Amino acid sequence: MRALATLGVQDTTIAAVDSLSGDVAVALQLEPTLAPRERTGPPDTASAMKTGYIVASVIFLAYIVLLMRRVASVRKSS
Amino acid sequence: MTTASAIKARSASVRRLPPVDWLVLLAVLAVGGVFARAMLFTPADATLGAVQRLFYVHVPAAILGMYVACSVMAIAGGVYLWIKDDRLDRIAESAAEVGFVFLTVVLVTGSIWGKASWGTYWAWEPRLTSALFLWFLVLSYLVLRDAIENREARARLSAVLGVLALLLVPFIHMTVYLFRGLHPEPIVLKPEKPSMSPEMLSTFGLAMLAFTLLFFALIRLRYQWATARDARVDVEQA
């Protein structure tokens, strides 16, 4: 229970835990556990990077094609 | 009133339009080279991973689309209101359209980056929302221009809207300081020196150069087209 107090758990909560049976009180103790999927290093976000570059390229190229078509249209009609 | 000699000169400029614009081609090659350098030879961020490399598209597109394009649009439009020179109106409309393309790239790459780092494509937080407002303002500028046939009225009204749109830009810049949101504070455009490693900074510098070249090459081509379009209209009306 002293461990709970040092973790900042409020007195009312400690009192509630205190009143429980021994097994439950042990289960409620805030012991650190490992995350299910422990990761080391940065996340794998390469696909998001590639998507971003592809979409940006498509937008720029589409606009360039649009401009070229406009210029060709004006030249043809002059 | 357009004089006959001016119409003749502008008609000649239509015929001079090159089938392939060498400056745009050069800019596309430069941007392609920067993309390859950013994706293959620049180190990934330790926290965000590879998606941080979108920085080399997102930030140059934001600087050019938001700060430069909106400034050109507003200044050219504002000076047009003063001296009524059609060339200024064509510069303003060219900057607005190219800026709109760059702003679209900013919003799309930002969304993809946001999904990877925040877990969502979009959040109604101050920087993103105000940037979307600017995108809609520039879109409305372009739609307004398309809706007005009279050239003088079109130039005058869109110049006013262009000047007003620029007022939003400093606010967008300050949103990350004034409000609590998801978007990080500037890495480059801040009083202190940029907080990046030298390899990242050199790639960013090259990206800025390549995108600046693309930006002005597109504005130049768009301006040439607008000149040719107006010349054709003048010839038809003469």
Interface residues (C-beta under 8 A of the other chain):
Chain A: G41 P42 P43 D44 T45 A46 A48 M49 K50 T51 G52 Y53 V55 A56 S57 I59 F60 L61 Y63 I64 L67 M68 R70 V71 A72 V74 R75 S77 S78
Chain B: S11 V14 R15 L17 P19 D21 V24 V28 V31 F35 A38 M39 A44 D45 A46 T47 L48 G49 A50 V51 Q52 R53 L54 V57 H58 A61 V98 V101 T104 V105 V108 T109 I112 W113 K115 A116 S117 L214 L218 L221 R222 Q224 W225 A228 R229 A231 R232
